[in-house]
Amino acid sequence: MQEETRWLKADYYDGFACKCGQCRNSCCEGWEIAVGMQDYFRLIGLDCAPETHHRLECAFRTPASPSPERFRLISPNWLGVCPLHSAEGLCALHLECGAQALPEICRVYPRSLKEAAGERRACCSGSCEAVVETLMRDAPLRFAEGTLSAAPECAQGAGARDLETNRACLSLLQDRALPLRARLGKICGLLSDSATAADSDAEAGLSGLMRAMNALRGDFSSLDSFGAQAMERYDPENSSALALYRADAAALEARFPRWESWFENILANHLFYACFPRVDARLEPRDACAGLCAAYGMMRAVCAARVTQLPEQADMADALAGLFRMIEHSAFYYNARVLLPEPGAILLL
């Protein structure tokens, strides 16, 4: 049995439970799930029903550059879901063989157990709708020390100074004396001397954001699914796009007056999960500002575009979880830095 060790945990972590077949949008949809070499050979050798074994054999493809950690990929079928996904919304392998038979990533997700500069951190990914629903609350997200009988799944490339910066960014983000966009501007000011929203133009911010979303949509099905309405409504070629966006944003704020608290908690969870700003080994901390601004802008635009037709809190949760599938499980920050060299205007949205 794993020895208990000290962890810094998000306040919801111990009570988090998977919704299993009750998810409106399964976490299996649209993903290629990476499986390590040991997991792959264990799965292929499982003693299970012939039908389940056949589904397993057909589920895998070899990536272009396999490694021991990314040895095979479980690819979505023609419906965009995992080949092992059952009609009941559960994993057929889980149903037949139990949770311990699952690949490691499927056993752990959406939980995240990482180590950074000697500090062990436990939270969950914002790409799960159950996590987003948990964070859509008024109370600010808190992190406290506790114990877990678990080992870190990976080590983040962060040092002690990065952890100090991460804590400073979280403190700025959770300062409710200021509007959320102003808090994000202060984070960018902490990390970079570049121009922020005060020097920028909202129309340019919306136009740049939509162009970035359109550039990414082909690679991320969740962005295409949940962001298509925003990209159509706020098309940069539409001269009234900004006016339309502002009307939609006003409707969003009227329908969900606590939206800032919800967005704050989701972003705070993300900053902790990603050890922001040390989000990508190719980027300097100052470069992470583009991704943070883009994440906020996409959250606002996607929810604003959907609010008049899908006005329930669950609809917002679905859209936000869909966005964070891309934000937290891709090279989002690198792409944002390339696509948005002047991201400050997004904070005006």
N, C-alpha and C positions, 0 to 999 in steps of 0.2 A: 504494500500500500504506500502511496506517495506521502512523504512527510509533510506536515503542515508548515507553511512558510508565510512570512508577512507580505501583504500586497496592499497597494493603494487601489481602492475599488470605487467605481461609480455607485451612487447610493441605491440604484435599482438592481444592482448586479445579483445579489443573493436571491432576490425574489423573482428574477426573470424566468419566464416559462415559455417555451415554444407553443404556438397556436396549432401546430400540426396541421391537420386537414381543414382547419377553420380559416386559413389564410385566404384572403380575396385574390392575392397575387402570389403564387408560390415562389419561394426563393430559388426554385429550380428553373424558372422560366428565362430563356434567352442567354444562359450562361454556358461557357465551356469550363467544366470543373477539372482542375489539375489534380492528378493523383500521382503520388510518389511510387518509386519502383517496388518497394516492399509491399505497399498497399495493393498495387496492381496484381502481383503474383499471388498474394493472399486471397484476393477477390476471385481471381480466375480459378483458384483451387478450392473454393468453398463447396461444401456439401449441401446442395440446395436442389429444389425441384428442377427438372429439365427445362421447363419454360423460363424460370428465373435465370438459370445458367445461360440459356441462349440469349436472353436479353442482356445479360452482362457481357457476353462475348461480342455482341453487336454494338455495345455502347461506346467502345473505346476507339480513339484514333491516335496516331503518333504525331506529336508536334514537330514543327520544322527543326527545332534544336532541342531534342530531349535531354533531360538531366535526371539525376537520381531523385530530385525533389519534384520535377515536372516531367514524369516519365511517360504518362499517357493523359489524354484529355477525354472526359465524358462529354460528348457533343449532343446538343439538343436535337430532337427528331424533327420531322417536317412540321410539327405543330409548335415547335419552339420550346419544348419541355424536355426534361431528362427522360431517356428511354425507360428508366426504372420507375417513373412516376405513375402511381396507380390512379384509377378512376375516382377513388375515395379521397384523393388529395394527399395521400401518404406514399412513402417509398415502399415499393414491393419487396425490396431486400430487407428493409427494416421490419416490415410486417411478418415476413417468413422467418428471418434469422435473428432478429433482435438488434438493438442499437449498436452492440459491440461489433457487429459484422460490417457496419458502414465504413467507408473511407474516413480517414481522420478528419478531413475538412468538413465532411457532412456531420460527424459526431460533434464537432466543436462549434460550428457556425450557428448563430452569429456572434458567439462569445469570442472575445479577443484577449489572449493572455500573452503579454509582451514584456520584455525587459529592456530598459533604457538606462544606461549609465549606472547600473546596479539597482535601479528601482523597478520593482515588478508592478505592472499595471493591469488591472482587470476591468473591462467594460464590454460593450457589444457594438457591433457595426450598425450604423444608421441606415444600412441598405435593407434592413428587415422591418417590415411594416409594424410588427409587434413592438419593436424598440422605439420606432417613431411615435407610435401611439402612447407609449409610456412617457416619452419626453414632452408630449403636448399637454403641458400642465403649467400652472402659474408658479409653483415653487421652483426656485433655481436649482440646477443640478449641483450636487455636492460630491466631493471625493474624500473618502476617509480610509484610514488604515484598518485592516482586518486580516484574517488568516484564510488560506485556501490549501487544500490538499491537491496541488497541481503544479506542473512545471511550465515554464514559459514555452510557447509554441515557436517563438523566434526572438532574436535580439534586434532592436532598432539601432541604426547607426547614429546615435545621439550621445553627446557628452554632457558633463555636469552643467556647463554653461547653457546648452540647449534646453535642459530641463528648467533652468532658471527663467529663460526666455519664454518657455511654454507656460509656466506659472504666471508670468507677467501678462502674457496675452490673454489667458483665462480671466485674470483679475480685471483687465480692461473690458473684456467682452461682457462680463457679468455686472458691470457698474450701471445699474438701472437709473441713475440720475441723468443719464444721457440717452437720446434716441439710439437705436441699434446701429444705424448707419454711421453716426458720429463715433461710436465705440470702435467700429471696424476701421474707420479712418484713423483713430488713435493707434490701433495695432499696426496699420501700415506706416504711420509716422514713426513708431518705435523701431520698425525694421528697416525703413528706407527713407531717404531724403527726397524721393521723387514726389511729383505733384499729386495731390489728393483731390477729393471731390470739389473743394472750394475753388479750384482753378480750372474745373472741367465743365463740359457741356452735357446735359442729360440726353439730348438727342443723339449725340455721338456715342454715349454710353450704351443706349438701347440698341443702336445700329451695330456697334461692335460686338455686343453680346449675342445678338441674333445671328450675325455672320459666324461667330465662333460655334454656336450651337449647330448651325447648318453644316459646318465643316466636320463636326464630330458625330452627327446623327447616324451616318452610315455604318459606323463602327460599334455603336452602342444601341441595341434594340430598345433598352429601357428609356433612353433619351428620346428616341424617335416616337415611342408609344406615348409617353407622358408629355413631351415637349412639342409635339407636332402642332397643336392648336396655337401655342404661343408663337412659334416660328411663322405660322400663316398669318395670324392677326397683326403681329408687329414686324412684318416684312420691311426691311430697310428701304425697299422701293416704294412703299406706301407713305406718302407725304404726311398723312394724319396718324401715323403709327404711335407717336409719342402721346398725342391727345387721347387716342383709344386706350393706350396702356394706362394712362393716369386715371381715366374713368374706371377701368377694370380694377386698378389698385385701390381706388377709393371704395369700390364695392367689396373688395376683399377685406379691407380694414373695418368696414361697417358690419360685415357678416361675422368676422372673427376678431373682435376687439382685443383679444389677448395674443394676437399673432406674433408680436414681438417677443413675448416670453417663450412661445413655442420655438420660434426660429433661434432665439438665444440658446435654449437648452440643446437643440439639435446641433448647432454649431459648436457649443461647448463640448458636447460628447465627441464630435468630430475632431476638435483640436486635441483632446486627450487621446483619442484612438490613434491619430496619425502622428502624435508627438510634434505637432506644428510648432515652429516652421521648418523643422528638419524632416521634410516630407519626401524628398527625392535626392538621392546622392549626387545627381547632376546639377542641382540648383543650390545657390546660396540662399540663406534665410530671407534676404530681401526679395528674392524672386518669388517667394511663396505668396506675396501680396496679390499677385494676379489671380491665383487660384482661389484665394479667400474671397476676393471681390466677385469673381465669376460665380462661385458657389452661392453667395448671397443673391446676386442678380438673377440667377436661374431659378432659385427658390421663389423669389418674388414674381418673376414673369410667368413661370409655369402655373403657379397657384392663381395669379390674377386672371390669366386667360381662361381658366377652367371654372372660376367661382360662380359665374352666372348660370352655367348649365349643370354643374356638379357641385352643389352648394353645401354638402355635408362634410363634417370633420373627417370622416373616413376617406373621402375623396382626396382631401388635402394630404392625409397620411400616405395614401397610395402613391401620389405624385412625388412627394418628398423622398419616400423610400426608393422609388424608381430612379430619382436623380442621384441618390447616394450610392446606388449600385455602380454608377459610372465614377463618381467622385472618389470613392474609397477603394475601388478595385480596378483601377486603370492608372495610366500615366497622366492623370488629369492635370496635375500641377505643371508638369512639363509642357503639356499641350496648351494650357492656359497662358503660360509665359510666352510661348511662341505666337499664339493667336491674338493675345491682348497685351501688346507692349505698353499701352497707356490705359490701365484698368480703372483709374481713380473715378472716372465719370460714372461707372456703374453704381457707385455708392449714392448717387442722386436718385436712383430708381426706387 
